[in-house]
Amino acid sequence: MSDMRNSWLRSATIGTSILLTLFIIILLLLIVTKPSPDALYASITSPEIQFAIVMSLGTSIISTFLCILIAVPAAYALARYNFFGKDAVNAILDMPLALPPLVAGLGLLLFFGTTGFGNALADMGLVFVFTPLGIIAAQFFVNFPYMLRIMRSTFESISTRYEFVAKTLGCTDAQAVWRVTLPMAGSGFFAASVITWAKGIGEFGAALLIAGAIQWKTETLPIALFLNMSCGKLNMAISAATILIIICVISLYLFERYGGASRL
């Protein structure tokens, strides 16, 4: 009787997984096979889509680098130290994961467009509203929790004994982290960087509000998809979507293949 129940449960759960997988595959195939190969190639090689590719790559690389600079030290602190308000800090730093991107974009727009700090930055030439800098800010704000969560779990999985041994051999605290912990966290760091970069390229909602959908200025791949769909240029929109799908597939493969045990 128990074997029959287990067999039923196994079949039902595996069947559900397969159905979901087939549904996703069908949706993706409908996108990439809608235009003819010649039309798709012509759209992908068009100047507008090429501009969007360059803009997406440039902004996402910069925002990922900023995520590394900020999120990795924060993740180490949250994994290693106990301090007053740690639970609250953990929860607040994870908020961008649950916060609607449009809300995040509105907050960034108000921060950089209406506050004294934002106006001071604008006076220094750092204008974030309706510029590529706004795209970078949006990508950073929305996506740094991915870097933070993966690196936090990675650091938590590494025993503090390794750092202790390194310090008994003459390393300072910083040297122990740099020479021992960070190399051991390599797979998690790679996985976090890949997924953060991929999410940055696909960021739309927050970037739309702070940077706008300005053709040839703040036009990333998601913005290009949005603009061309709005104008009825289906092939151009599909070309942008196809590139995003390819990036997604490659990123997920790298994440699963080389990310080790690191997960969100």
C-alpha positions in Angstrom: 0.0 0.0 0.0 2.8 2.4 0.9 4.6 1.6 -2.4 1.4 2.4 -4.3 1.1 5.8 -2.5 4.8 6.6 -3.2 4.4 5.6 -6.8 1.3 7.9 -7.2 3.1 10.8 -5.5 6.2 10.3 -7.6 4.3 10.2 -10.8 2.2 13.3 -9.9 5.1 15.4 -8.8 7.3 14.4 -11.8 4.4 14.9 -14.2 3.8 18.4 -12.8 7.4 19.3 -13.3 7.4 18.0 -16.8 4.2 19.9 -17.7 5.7 23.2 -16.4 8.9 22.6 -18.3 6.9 21.9 -21.5 4.8 25.1 -21.0 7.9 27.2 -20.6 9.6 25.7 -23.7 6.4 26.3 -25.8 6.3 29.9 -24.8 10.0 30.5 -25.7 9.6 28.6 -29.0 6.6 30.7 -29.9 8.7 33.9 -29.5 11.9 32.8 -31.3 10.0 31.0 -34.2 7.4 33.7 -34.9 9.5 35.7 -37.5 11.4 34.1 -40.3 15.1 33.5 -39.7 16.0 36.2 -42.3 13.6 38.7 -40.6 15.0 37.8 -37.2 18.6 38.2 -38.3 17.8 41.6 -40.0 16.2 42.8 -36.8 19.0 41.6 -34.5 21.7 43.3 -36.7 19.7 46.6 -37.0 21.5 49.7 -35.5 18.8 50.1 -32.9 19.1 46.6 -31.5 22.9 46.8 -31.6 22.7 50.0 -29.6 20.4 48.3 -27.1 22.8 45.4 -26.8 25.8 47.7 -26.1 23.7 49.8 -23.6 22.5 46.7 -21.8 26.0 45.1 -21.6 27.7 48.3 -20.4 25.1 49.2 -17.7 24.8 45.6 -16.4 28.5 45.1 -16.1 28.9 48.4 -14.2 26.0 47.7 -11.9 27.2 44.1 -11.3 30.6 45.5 -10.3 28.9 47.9 -7.9 26.9 45.0 -6.4 30.2 43.1 -5.8 31.7 46.1 -4.1 28.8 46.7 -1.8 27.0 43.3 -1.3 30.0 41.1 -0.7 31.3 43.0 2.4 27.7 43.3 3.6 27.1 39.5 3.1 30.3 38.7 5.0 29.2 40.9 7.9 25.7 39.3 8.0 27.2 35.8 7.9 29.9 36.2 10.4 28.9 38.8 13.0 26.1 39.3 15.5 25.0 42.9 16.1 22.0 44.8 17.3 19.3 45.0 14.6 20.8 42.3 12.5 17.5 40.6 11.7 16.0 44.0 10.7 19.0 44.7 8.5 18.6 41.3 6.8 14.9 41.8 6.2 15.4 45.3 4.8 18.2 44.4 2.5 16.1 41.6 1.0 13.2 44.0 0.4 14.1 44.8 -3.2 13.4 41.2 -4.1 9.8 41.5 -3.1 9.3 45.2 -3.9 7.6 45.9 -7.2 10.3 47.3 -9.6 8.0 50.2 -10.5 7.9 51.2 -6.8 11.7 50.9 -6.6 12.0 53.1 -9.7 9.7 55.7 -8.3 11.7 55.8 -5.1 15.0 56.3 -7.1 13.3 58.9 -9.3 12.3 60.9 -6.2 15.7 60.4 -4.5 17.8 61.5 -7.4 15.3 64.1 -8.8 13.9 65.9 -5.8 16.2 65.6 -2.9 19.1 67.9 -2.0 21.6 65.0 -2.4 20.3 64.2 -5.9 20.4 67.9 -6.9 24.0 68.1 -5.6 25.0 65.2 -7.7 23.4 66.7 -10.7 25.3 70.0 -10.1 28.5 67.9 -10.2 27.5 66.4 -13.5 26.1 63.1 -12.2 22.6 63.2 -13.6 20.6 60.0 -13.0 17.2 61.0 -14.2 16.6 60.1 -17.9 20.2 59.1 -18.4 22.2 55.7 -18.5 23.3 56.4 -14.9 19.7 56.0 -13.9 19.7 52.5 -15.6 22.8 51.6 -13.5 21.2 52.8 -10.3 18.0 50.9 -11.0 19.9 47.7 -11.9 22.0 48.0 -8.7 19.1 48.6 -6.4 16.8 45.9 -7.7 19.5 43.2 -8.1 22.1 43.6 -5.3 20.0 41.3 -3.1 20.8 38.4 -5.4 24.5 38.9 -4.9 23.9 39.4 -1.1 21.8 36.3 -0.6 24.1 33.9 -2.5 27.3 35.3 -0.9 25.7 35.3 2.5 24.8 31.6 2.2 28.3 30.9 0.8 30.1 32.5 3.7 27.8 30.8 6.1 28.8 27.4 4.6 32.5 28.1 5.2 33.7 27.3 8.7 35.3 30.1 10.7 38.0 27.6 11.7 39.8 28.3 8.5 40.1 31.9 9.3 41.2 31.1 12.8 44.0 28.9 11.6 45.1 31.5 9.1 45.3 34.1 11.9 47.3 31.8 14.1 49.8 31.6 11.3 50.2 35.3 11.2 47.4 36.7 9.0 45.4 39.7 10.1 41.6 39.5 10.0 41.5 41.1 6.5 44.3 38.9 5.2 42.5 35.8 6.5 39.4 36.8 4.6 41.3 37.7 1.4 43.6 34.7 1.3 41.4 32.0 2.7 37.7 32.8 2.8 37.3 34.5 -0.6 39.1 31.8 -2.6 37.0 29.2 -0.9 33.9 31.2 -1.8 34.9 31.3 -5.5 32.0 29.1 -6.8 29.4 31.1 -4.9 31.0 34.4 -6.1 30.9 33.3 -9.7 27.3 32.1 -9.4 26.2 35.4 -7.7 28.0 37.5 -10.3 26.4 35.6 -13.2 22.9 35.8 -11.9 23.2 39.4 -10.9 24.5 40.4 -14.3 21.8 38.5 -16.1 19.1 40.1 -13.9 20.7 43.5 -14.6 20.4 43.0 -18.3 16.7 42.1 -18.0 15.8 45.0 -15.6 12.9 47.0 -16.9 10.4 48.5 -14.4 12.7 50.5 -12.2 14.9 51.6 -15.1 11.8 52.7 -17.0 10.7 55.1 -14.3 14.1 56.7 -13.5 15.7 56.6 -16.9 12.7 56.7 -19.2 12.2 54.9 -22.5 14.2 57.2 -24.7 15.3 55.7 -28.0 19.0 55.9 -28.7 19.7 57.2 -25.2 18.4 54.9 -22.5 17.4 52.1 -24.7 18.4 48.8 -23.2 17.1 45.4 -24.6 14.0 45.4 -22.4 13.3 49.0 -23.3 13.8 48.2 -27.0 11.3 45.4 -26.7 8.8 47.7 -25.0 9.2 50.5 -27.5 9.0 48.3 -30.6 5.9 46.5 -29.2 4.3 49.9 -28.6 4.9 50.9 -32.2 3.8 47.6 -33.6 7.2 46.5 -34.8 6.9 42.9 -33.8 10.0 41.5 -35.4 12.2 44.1 -33.7 10.5 43.4 -30.3 11.0 39.6 -30.9 14.7 40.2 -31.7 15.3 41.9 -28.4 13.4 39.1 -26.6 15.4 36.5 -28.4 18.7 38.0 -27.2 17.3 38.2 -23.7 16.3 34.5 -23.9 19.7 33.5 -25.1 21.4 35.4 -22.2 19.0 33.8 -19.8 19.7 30.3 -21.0 23.5 30.8 -20.9 23.4 32.4 -17.5 21.3 29.7 -16.0 23.6 27.0 -17.5 26.7 28.7 -16.0 24.9 29.2 -12.7 23.9 25.5 -12.4 27.2 24.2 -13.9 29.7 26.2 -12.0 27.8 27.6 -9.1 28.4 24.6 -6.9 26.1 24.4 -4.0 25.3 28.1 -4.1 21.7 28.9 -4.5 19.4 31.9 -3.9 
